[in-house]
């Protein structure tokens, strides 16, 4: 048993190290549309039915609520869904930018666009968005995009800064997903997209609090998918690497100092290819999807080696 545990642990570390080295400079383009979907090792693939006609129909016609929609990833998602004919609810703090984006999308794509100004770290504003998700039956897709990054090491963070980061990156997406999930499950259709980050897989990148919040988003998405997919609700985790958005400037980081950065349009277009294929986890900068499958398979194998009734032999007192 000890040999098996060591073998699995070594396998996982090898996969992680090889995978990190392959994305160390955030190289890559999104997969081509005709590339087959990789599902080996995804924990719920055997239990998840192919999307029904009703699910597909709702995903192409329902209203989409997008957080962090005034710029960057959120604004491009708004543009792309408007091009697909979806009505929108745009959520962000900057009302002027939301109004400008909404006016442009209405004019260019002839869709209905509502603007909902909200600071998702403020309890009253968060409750307002939750109520909209619970009560507006037209909303069938939630894009949990709002988030903030971190500059400096762990010991340099302030208590207020950590609290705000966790409120926006973990509490808000969880509560918003919880607000809409029961209604979607009852209808048997709909989708929730949570924007994570490859940093959540890599403590080596040195953004400890931010990375921990994005690891939470990945785990949350996987758990939600296990529970909601059998009820017809699709959950996708999107893991970007460095992407050219305002999040860097707001964190006090010069994006031009990064070795390579993906354009935000390319990132969202790749994520939407994953969305259309019903991928559970989409990692646009990862060239070899088999590496994710191998990592997830190794994780499941490790779980199979856990015997919780007794401590492993290596943790027992010497005879």
N, C-alpha and C positions, 0 to 999 in steps of 0.2 A: 504493500500500500504506500509506504514512504517513497519507494522508487517511482510509482505512478504519479504521486503528487508532485515530486520534483520534476518529472518529465513534463507534466502539464504546465507547471509554472515556467519552466524553461522555454517551452513552446510559445506561451503567451508573451513572454518578454522578447523573444526573437521576433515575433510578429509585430509587436509594438515598435521595436527599434527599427526594423526594416521599413515599416510603414511611415514612421516619423522622418526617416532619412529621405524617403521618396517625396515628402511634401515640405521639407525643411525650408525651401524657398518659395513655397506656395505656387509651384508651377502647375500649368494645365489648362485644358479647355473642357467644356462640358461634353458629355458623351453624345455621339451622333444619334439622331432620332431613330435610325434603323438598328442601333445596337440593342441586343436582347437584354431584357431585364434580368439582373442577377438576384436570385432569391435563396440560393443555398445557404443554410445556416441562419436564416431569419426565423426567429423563435415562433412566430405564429403562422408561417406560410401554410402549414398543413391544415390549420383550423380556419383560415380566412377564405370565404367563398369569393369567386370572381364578382366584381361589382355588378349588381343587377341593373336592368334597364332603368328602373326607377331611380337608383342611386346615380347613374350616369346622367339622367335627365335633370336631376336636381342640381348636380354639380355644374351643369352648363347654363342654367337659367336662374339660380337663386341669387339673392343679394349677398355681397361679400363685405364683411366688416374687417377693416385693416387697421391695426394700431401702428403708431410711429409712421403715419402715412404722409407726413408733410415733406419728406425728403428721402433720399437714399433708397434702400431696399423697399420700404413701404410704398414710396411714390411710384416706383417702377412696377410693383405688383398692381397698384391701382391702374396704371396705364394698361398693363397687359390684360387684366380682367375686364376693363372697359372695352378694349378691343374685341374681347370675346362676347360682348353684349351683356355683361353683368351690371346690374345696378350696384351702387357702392355706399357704404357708410365709412367715412374717413375719420380717424381718431388721432389727435396729436395735440400738443400744447400750443403750437403756433397757428392761431386762427387765421391770420392774414395769408399765410402760405397755403393753408388748407383751402381757403376760399378761392385763391387763384388757381390752384390745381383743380378744384371741383368745377370751376367755370370753364376751364380749358377742356376737361373731359366731357362735360355736358355738350359743349359746342362741337367737339371733334367726333364724338362717338354716339351722341344722342341717347345717353343713358341717364338715369336719375342718380344724383349724387347728393347725399346728406353729409353735412359737416358736424362733427361732435367734438368740440374743444374739451380736452381733458388732460389733466396731469395724473397719470396712473399711480403715482406715489402718494396722491392725496386721497384719503378714504372716501370723501364725498364724491369726487369725480369718478373713482373706480366703481363705486356703487351705481352711479348713473349709467356707465357702460354695461355693467352687469345686468341692470334692469332692461336695457335695450336688447341685449342678447337673449334674455329669458322671454321677453314679451313680444318681440317682433318676429313673427313666424316666417317672414320673407327671407330672413337671414339664414342661409344654409351653409356658409363657409366662413370660418374665422381664421384670419392670418395673425397670429401672435408674433408680431415683429418688434415692437418697442423694446429698447434696451439701451444700456450705457456700458462703456468699457472702463478700464482701470489703467492708470499710469502709476509707476513706482512699485516697489516691492511690498510684501505683506506688512512688514513692520512700519512702513511709511503711511499706511492707510489711517484714516480717521474713523472714529465710531460713526459719525454722521454720514460720511461717505459710504461706508460699508452698508449701513442701514438703507440708504437710498438705492444703492446698486441692487441689493437683494430684494427690495420692495418692487423694483421695476423689472428685474430679470427673472425672478422666481415667483414672488407672491402674485403679481398682476397676471401673468399668463396662466397660472394655476386657477385663480379665481374666475378669470374670464372663460377658460375652458369648462370649468365646473358650472358656470352659468348657462352655457348653451348645450352641454352634453346631454342632460336628461331629455331635452326637447328633441334633439337630433336622434337620440336612441329610440324615442317613442315613435318618431316618424320613419325610422329605419333607413335614414339617408343623411347625407351631409358630410362635411370634412372640417378638420381642424389641423392647421399647419403651424408648427412651433419652430421658430428660428433659433437654432443653437449655434455651435461653433466647433471647429476642430480643436480649439483650445481646451474644450471640455474633455478631450481625450489625452491631453499632453501637459501634465504639470511641468515638464521640462521647458515650456515656453515662458514661464516665470510670471504669469498673470494669475496669481493664485485665487483671489476672490472671484474675479470674473470667470476664470476657468471652472471653478467649483459651481458657479451659478449655471453655466452652460452644460456641465455634466448633469446637473439636476434636470435641465430641460430635456436632455436625451433620455434619461431614465423615466421621467414623467411621460414622455411621448410613447416610449415602448410599453410602459404599464397601461396607459390609456388605450393603446392599440389592442393589447391583449383583451381588455374588458369590452371595448366598444366595437371592434371589428365584427364580432359575431352578431352584433345588433345592426349592422349596416353602415356604421360610421367609420370613415377613413381618417386615420391620423398619420401625418407625415412629420418627421423631424428633418430639418434642413441644416446641414453643417457647412457653412462657408469657412474659408480661410480668410486671409487679408483681402478685404473688398474696399473699393474706393468710395467711401461714404464719409459723412460728417462726424461719425462716431469717434474717429481718431482725433480730430481737432478738439472736440468737446472733452476728450480725455487728456488733452495736452500733449498729444503725440503727433509729430510731423509725418504724415503718410508718405512723403517723398523720401524718407530715410529707410523705408522698407524695401527689401530687395526686389520683390515682385508683388504686384497687387492686381486682383481681378477687377475688371470693370463691372459696375453694378448691374448693367443690363445683361451682361453675359451670365452673371450669377443667377439672376431671377429667371432668365430663359431656361437655363439648365435645370433649376429647381422645378420649373413648371413641366419640363419633360418628365422628371421623376413623379410629379403629381399626376400627370395623365397616365403614367404607367402604374400608378398605385404603389410606388416604392414605399417601404416603411421608413427607411433612412436614406436620404439623398446627400451625397458628399460631392458636390461639383468639382472640387480640385483634385479628387482622388482618381488617378488614371486606371488603376487596376482594381476593379470592384471585388475581385476574388479575395483581396487582402482583408476587406471588411468582413466578408463571409467567413474567412478563416479565423479572424479574431473573435467573431461572435460564436462560431462553432467551438473554439477553444474555451470560451467562457462557459458554454453549456456543458462541455466535458468536465470542466473544473467543478461545476455544481454537482455533477454526477458522482464526484469523489468525496463529497461532504457526508460525514457520518456524525450527526449532531448529538448522539447519546453519550459519546465519550470523546475526550481530547485525543488528538493525534499522538502517536507514539513519541514523536520528537519533543512534545511538550510535557511528557511524564517524567517524574523524578527518576534519576539513575538508580538502578537496582543496587 
